Amino acid sequence: LRHFPVPEGVPEISHLVNTIKPRYHFVSGPYYERLPYRNHKILHEKATYCTRFISLACAGNKSKSKWLYAFNYVPMKHTRDEELRKQPMETTENPFLEVQKEKNKEEDLKGQHFYSVGD
């Protein structure tokens, strides 16, 4: 797995991902598979499952980047809680939390106004 810095994304998608906490997050773009990330804050929230983020290239792309992904998916209702909460060794923090924090900070600043007192 290659590690790339998290690109600046769409805040609404970050909010959606943080809300629904998918087990798999597929997007279209150049092929990229990031390390799994946690959907909880360690020591602040109850442990939950991690998300695997996978970006797949377009089918038939000229660079022959990976555009098909095979995996064995077991529905959550058929998986024990212990198995769901199991974190791989290389699990990272949620990269979308930073995008959401920035969005929240921007919204907070929109409501603030600075006035000049004048002469």
N, CA, C and O of each residue as an XYZ file, in Angstrom:
476
protein
N       0.834     -1.181      0.000
C       0.000      0.000      0.000
C       0.879      1.244      0.000
O       1.850      1.331      0.752
N       0.531      2.199     -0.846
C       1.243      3.467     -0.857
C       0.503      4.441      0.047
O      -0.721      4.383      0.166
N       1.245      5.326      0.678
C       0.613      6.309      1.544
C       0.728      7.684      0.905
O       1.833      8.160      0.644
N      -0.401      8.318      0.655
C      -0.457      9.653      0.083
C      -1.082     10.588      1.101
O      -1.884     10.156      1.929
N      -0.724     11.875      1.051
C      -1.432     12.818      1.924
C      -2.888     12.895      1.503
O      -3.218     12.712      0.331
N      -3.741     13.163      2.454
C      -5.169     13.241      2.160
C      -5.420     14.485      1.318
O      -5.091     15.591      1.747
N      -5.996     14.329      0.124
C      -6.280     15.501     -0.698
C      -7.420     16.311     -0.102
O      -8.245     15.793      0.650
N      -7.451     17.581     -0.448
C      -8.548     18.424      0.013
C      -9.811     17.925     -0.652
O      -9.875     17.823     -1.877
N     -10.799     17.619      0.131
C     -11.996     17.015     -0.425
C     -13.219     17.886     -0.290
O     -13.132     19.073      0.024
N     -14.325     17.294     -0.526
C     -15.606     17.973     -0.436
C     -16.108     17.827      1.004
O     -16.329     16.709      1.468
N     -16.290     18.952      1.718
C     -16.708     18.870      3.126
C     -18.001     18.087      3.325
O     -18.157     17.394      4.331
N     -18.931     18.191      2.371
C     -20.206     17.473      2.512
C     -19.984     15.954      2.482
O     -20.660     15.212      3.195
N     -19.045     15.500      1.664
C     -18.728     14.063      1.627
C     -18.075     13.649      2.950
O     -18.382     12.585      3.489
N     -17.183     14.483      3.466
C     -16.553     14.196      4.755
C     -17.606     14.058      5.842
O     -17.548     13.144      6.664
N     -18.565     14.969      5.839
C     -19.634     14.920      6.837
C     -20.447     13.627      6.675
O     -20.752     12.955      7.660
N     -20.792     13.290      5.444
C     -21.559     12.073      5.179
C     -20.802     10.835      5.653
O     -21.370      9.976      6.328
N     -19.526     10.748      5.301
C     -18.708      9.587      5.689
C     -18.589      9.491      7.208
O     -18.645      8.395      7.766
N     -18.426     10.628      7.878
C     -18.338     10.618      9.341
C     -19.660     10.261      9.992
O     -19.687      9.761     11.117
N     -20.754     10.514      9.295
C     -22.073     10.206      9.837
C     -22.441      8.732      9.649
O     -22.875      8.073     10.594
N     -22.268      8.217      8.432
C     -22.712      6.845      8.176
C     -21.638      5.798      8.492
O     -21.970      4.627      8.675
N     -20.365      6.189      8.561
C     -19.259      5.301      8.917
C     -19.286      3.978      8.128
O     -19.487      2.910      8.706
N     -19.082      4.062      6.811
C     -19.150      2.833      5.999
C     -17.971      1.904      6.279
O     -16.902      2.360      6.684
N     -18.159      0.640      6.070
C     -17.045     -0.309      6.196
C     -16.136     -0.202      4.982
O     -14.923     -0.383      5.094
N     -16.713      0.091      3.828
C     -15.945      0.267      2.587
C     -16.380      1.576      1.951
O     -17.570      1.886      1.894
N     -15.413      2.337      1.477
C     -15.685      3.623      0.823
C     -14.984      3.578     -0.536
O     -13.761      3.694     -0.618
N     -15.773      3.410     -1.598
C     -15.231      3.338     -2.954
C     -15.427      4.669     -3.654
O     -16.486      5.289     -3.560
N     -14.388      5.099     -4.358
C     -14.470      6.312     -5.171
C     -13.819      6.034     -6.518
O     -13.115      5.040     -6.701
N     -14.074      6.943     -7.455
C     -13.481      6.843     -8.784
C     -12.325      7.827     -8.867
O     -12.422      8.956     -8.386
N     -11.243      7.397     -9.473
C     -10.065      8.246     -9.619
C      -8.885      7.379     -9.956
O      -9.070      6.260    -10.435
N      -7.679      7.846     -9.727
C      -6.545      6.948     -9.928
C      -6.608      5.852     -8.862
O      -7.125      6.077     -7.768
N      -6.083      4.671     -9.180
C      -6.130      3.586     -8.197
C      -5.340      3.981     -6.956
O      -4.202      4.442     -7.043
N      -5.968      3.788     -5.802
C      -5.322      4.066     -4.522
C      -6.082      3.319     -3.437
O      -7.310      3.365     -3.376
N      -5.339      2.638     -2.592
C      -5.939      1.960     -1.442
C      -5.208      2.448     -0.206
O      -4.037      2.127     -0.001
N      -5.897      3.221      0.614
C      -5.252      3.760      1.809
C      -5.363      2.750      2.952
O      -6.156      1.810      2.892
N      -4.568      2.957      3.975
C      -4.650      2.111      5.153
C      -6.032      2.272      5.779
O      -6.619      3.351      5.695
N      -6.563      1.219      6.406
C      -7.877      1.342      7.054
C      -7.835      2.441      8.120
O      -6.791      2.682      8.725
N      -8.961      3.099      8.345
C      -9.003      4.132      9.381
C     -10.136      3.877     10.361
O     -11.146      3.257     10.029
N      -9.936      4.378     11.593
C     -10.909      4.201     12.675
C     -12.105      5.117     12.472
O     -11.986      6.202     11.904
N     -13.250      4.666     12.941
C     -14.454      5.482     12.932
C     -14.808      5.949     14.335
O     -15.955      6.309     14.603
N     -13.835      5.944     15.221
C     -14.051      6.421     16.582
C     -12.777      7.102     17.066
O     -11.687      6.854     16.550
N     -12.936      7.960     18.060
C     -11.782      8.622     18.666
C     -11.342      7.763     19.840
O     -12.124      7.493     20.752
N     -10.102      7.341     19.812
C      -9.580      6.479     20.872
C      -9.705      7.184     22.222
O      -9.400      8.370     22.347
N     -10.149      6.449     23.209
C     -10.357      6.906     24.585
C     -11.491      7.920     24.747
O     -11.780      8.340     25.867
N     -12.140      8.321     23.646
C     -13.247      9.275     23.744
C     -14.575      8.660     23.321
O     -15.639      9.116     23.741
N     -14.511      7.631     22.493
C     -15.730      7.002     21.991
C     -15.590      5.493     22.053
O     -14.481      4.959     22.090
N     -16.714      4.819     22.065
C     -16.730      3.359     22.057
C     -16.100      2.845     20.755
O     -16.370      3.376     19.678
N     -15.267      1.817     20.864
C     -14.607      1.249     19.686
C     -15.639      0.699     18.708
O     -16.621      0.068     19.100
N     -15.396      0.952     17.442
C     -16.280      0.484     16.389
C     -15.426     -0.033     15.235
O     -14.199     -0.063     15.339
N     -16.042     -0.429     14.171
C     -15.321     -0.997     13.028
C     -14.533      0.078     12.284
O     -14.776      1.272     12.456
N     -13.591     -0.361     11.459
C     -12.801      0.577     10.662
C     -13.339      0.619      9.227
O     -14.113     -0.243      8.811
N     -12.911      1.633      8.491
C     -13.324      1.814      7.099
C     -12.129      1.593      6.185
O     -11.014      2.020      6.484
N     -12.371      0.933      5.086
C     -11.346      0.753      4.055
C     -11.715      1.641      2.870
O     -12.792      1.510      2.288
N     -10.793      2.554      2.522
C     -11.007      3.512      1.448
C     -10.282      3.016      0.200
O      -9.076      2.771      0.231
N     -11.026      2.871     -0.899
C     -10.451      2.340     -2.137
C     -10.889      3.215     -3.310
O     -12.081      3.414     -3.547
N      -9.910      3.725     -4.029
C     -10.180      4.512     -5.224
C      -9.817      3.636     -6.421
O      -8.699      3.129     -6.511
N     -10.758      3.464     -7.329
C     -10.532      2.628     -8.507
C     -10.491      3.486     -9.766
O     -11.255      4.440     -9.915
N      -9.589      3.127    -10.658
C      -9.463      3.834    -11.930
C     -10.645      3.474    -12.835
O     -11.368      2.512    -12.576
N     -10.828      4.251    -13.887
C     -11.879      3.960    -14.866
C     -11.534      2.683    -15.618
O     -10.362      2.409    -15.876
N     -12.545      1.906    -15.969
C     -12.327      0.666    -16.723
C     -11.686      0.992    -18.064
O     -12.068      1.957    -18.727
N     -10.714      0.185    -18.458
C     -10.056      0.352    -19.749
C      -9.157      1.572    -19.819
O      -8.907      2.079    -20.912
N      -8.658      2.062    -18.681
C      -7.812      3.252    -18.696
C      -6.480      2.976    -19.393
O      -5.996      1.844    -19.387
N      -5.893      4.006    -19.989
C      -4.664      3.863    -20.782
C      -3.468      3.443    -19.945
O      -2.590      2.735    -20.439
N      -3.418      3.864    -18.690
C      -2.264      3.509    -17.848
C      -2.398      2.109    -17.248
O      -1.508      1.640    -16.538
N      -3.520      1.448    -17.541
C      -3.799      0.095    -17.055
C      -3.792      0.013    -15.526
O      -3.396     -0.996    -14.943
N      -4.242      1.103    -14.894
C      -4.373      1.109    -13.435
C      -5.523      0.200    -13.027
O      -6.443     -0.057    -13.804
N      -5.450     -0.275    -11.805
C      -6.451     -1.203    -11.291
C      -7.838     -0.566    -11.291
O      -8.036      0.505    -10.716
N      -8.788     -1.223    -11.933
C     -10.158     -0.705    -12.013
C     -11.187     -1.694    -11.473
O     -12.378     -1.388    -11.426
N     -10.736     -2.867    -11.070
C     -11.618     -3.898    -10.547
C     -11.077     -4.335     -9.192
O      -9.864     -4.463     -9.019
N     -11.962     -4.562     -8.236
C     -11.534     -4.936     -6.890
C     -12.400     -6.093     -6.406
O     -13.627     -5.997     -6.396
N     -11.767     -7.168     -6.012
C     -12.499     -8.335     -5.503
C     -12.280     -8.434     -3.992
O     -11.153     -8.311     -3.513
N     -13.353     -8.654     -3.255
C     -13.238     -8.829     -1.816
C     -14.387     -9.685     -1.327
O     -15.399     -9.847     -2.009
N     -14.215    -10.227     -0.142
C     -15.230    -11.080      0.460
C     -15.977    -10.247      1.497
O     -15.429     -9.932      2.553
N     -17.207     -9.896      1.205
C     -17.997     -9.052      2.096
C     -19.004     -9.906      2.860
O     -19.789    -10.643      2.264
N     -18.971     -9.796      4.178
C     -19.943    -10.470      5.028
C     -20.807     -9.384      5.650
O     -20.273     -8.499      6.318
N     -22.127     -9.417      5.457
C     -22.990     -8.382      6.035
C     -22.803     -8.266      7.547
O     -22.545     -9.257      8.231
N     -22.936     -7.044      8.055
C     -22.722     -6.792      9.483
C     -23.624     -7.641     10.366
O     -23.209     -8.074     11.441
N     -24.851     -7.882      9.925
C     -25.772     -8.655     10.766
C     -25.337    -10.115     10.908
O     -25.830    -10.829     11.782
N     -24.415    -10.560     10.051
C     -23.900    -11.927     10.132
C     -22.484    -11.980     10.701
O     -21.820    -13.014     10.622
N     -22.025    -10.874     11.270
C     -20.667    -10.791     11.803
C     -20.726    -10.481     13.291
O     -21.483     -9.607     13.715
N     -19.937    -11.188     14.081
C     -19.898    -10.942     15.527
C     -19.285     -9.572     15.799
O     -18.424     -9.111     15.050
N     -19.729     -8.928     16.869
C     -19.217     -7.611     17.241
C     -17.701     -7.609     17.422
O     -17.036     -6.653     17.021
N     -17.150     -8.654     18.015
C     -15.701     -8.725     18.242
C     -14.947     -8.687     16.906
O     -13.896     -8.058     16.784
N     -15.509     -9.371     15.919
C     -14.880     -9.392     14.593
C     -14.955     -8.014     13.933
O     -13.995     -7.563     13.308
N     -16.096     -7.355     14.078
C     -16.262     -6.024     13.489
C     -15.315     -5.009     14.101
O     -14.770     -4.163     13.393
N     -15.112     -5.084     15.411
C     -14.277     -4.102     16.108
C     -12.791     -4.379     15.993
O     -11.972     -3.552     16.395
N     -12.437     -5.528     15.452
C     -11.021     -5.878     15.317
C     -10.331     -4.871     14.399
O     -10.767     -4.652     13.269
N      -9.248     -4.259     14.893
C      -8.522     -3.231     14.136
C      -7.219     -3.824     13.588
O      -6.419     -4.355     14.358
N      -6.993     -3.742     12.281
C      -5.707     -4.190     11.745
C      -4.572     -3.372     12.360
O      -4.791     -2.240     12.792
N      -3.372     -3.930     12.404
C      -2.214     -3.258     13.012
C      -1.971     -1.874     12.423
O      -1.611     -0.955     13.158
N      -2.156     -1.703     11.128
C      -1.819     -0.444     10.465
C      -2.983      0.554     10.412
O      -2.929      1.512      9.642
N      -4.017      0.348     11.205
C      -5.170      1.245     11.198
C      -4.758      2.650     11.629
O      -3.990      2.817     12.577
N      -5.277      3.662     10.923
C      -4.921      5.058     11.192
C      -6.121      5.818     11.745
O      -7.217      5.274     11.885
N      -5.883      7.089     12.055
C      -6.978      7.962     12.479
C      -7.824      8.321     11.262
O      -7.363      8.209     10.127
N      -9.037      8.743     11.494
C      -9.973      9.098     10.432
C      -9.507     10.378      9.714
O      -9.467     11.441     10.334
N      -9.154     10.295      8.423
C      -8.662     11.484      7.709
C      -9.763     12.507      7.438
O      -9.467     13.672      7.170
N     -10.999     12.098      7.504
C     -12.103     13.007      7.214
C     -12.457     13.894      8.399
O     -13.175     14.880      8.235
N     -11.966     13.559      9.594
C     -12.255     14.389     10.762
C     -11.620     15.764     10.621
O     -12.220     16.764     11.014
N     -10.399     15.831     10.058
C      -9.729     17.114      9.874
C     -10.491     18.004      8.904
O     -10.637     19.203      9.138
N     -10.981     17.411      7.806
C     -11.760     18.184      6.829
C     -13.012     18.721      7.494
O     -13.392     19.870      7.269
N     -13.659     17.899      8.313
C     -14.882     18.320      9.000
C     -14.577     19.412     10.014
O     -15.356     20.355     10.153
N     -13.447     19.303     10.731
C     -13.069     20.334     11.698
C     -12.871     21.682     11.000
O     -13.327     22.717     11.487
N     -12.186     21.656      9.851
C     -11.956     22.885      9.084
C     -13.279     23.498      8.633
O     -13.465     24.712      8.717
N     -14.188     22.667      8.158
C     -15.503     23.142      7.709
C     -16.250     23.784      8.866
O     -16.840     24.853      8.710
N     -16.228     23.134     10.033
C     -16.909     23.680     11.210
C     -16.294     25.011     11.631
O     -17.009     25.938     12.011
N     -14.963     25.104     11.563
C     -14.265     26.330     11.930
C     -14.669     27.466     10.991
O     -14.917     28.586     11.437
N     -14.735     27.171      9.677
C     -15.140     28.178      8.693
C     -16.568     28.658      8.965
O     -16.846     29.855      8.883
N     -17.465     27.738      9.284
C     -18.853     28.110      9.555
C     -18.960     28.963     10.811
O     -19.768     29.890     10.868
N     -18.146     28.650     11.822
C     -18.150     29.449     13.045
C     -17.687     30.873     12.758
O     -18.236     31.831     13.302
N     -16.674     31.008     11.899
C     -16.142     32.334     11.577
C     -17.107     33.158     10.734
O     -17.081     34.388     10.794
N     -17.953     32.504      9.954
C     -18.914     33.230      9.115
C     -19.867     34.066      9.951
O     -20.307     35.128      9.512
N     -20.186     33.609     11.127
C     -21.121     34.330     11.993
C     -20.475     35.455     12.772
O     -21.171     36.230     13.428
N     -19.144     35.562     12.712
C     -18.445     36.604     13.444
C     -18.187     37.799     12.535
O     -17.886     37.630     11.353
N     -18.301     38.982     13.071
C     -18.058     40.195     12.296
C     -17.093     41.080     13.060
O     -17.195     41.218     14.279
N     -16.172     41.668     12.351
C     -15.222     42.598     12.962
C     -15.581     43.996     12.479
O     -15.660     44.250     11.277
N     -15.792     44.874     13.405
C     -16.182     46.220     13.047
C     -15.072     47.189     13.410
O     -14.408     47.037     14.436
N     -14.882     48.168     12.576
C     -13.915     49.221     12.843
C     -14.605     50.257     13.719
O     -15.721     50.684     13.423
N     -13.950     50.654     14.778
C     -14.521     51.635     15.694
C     -14.496     53.022     15.045
O     -15.307     53.885     15.380
N     -13.584     53.221     14.141
C     -13.515     54.498     13.425
C     -12.729     55.532     14.183
O     -12.044     55.225     15.158
N     -12.836     56.796     13.714
C     -12.033     57.892     14.288
C     -12.600     58.382     15.579
O     -12.047     59.297     16.189
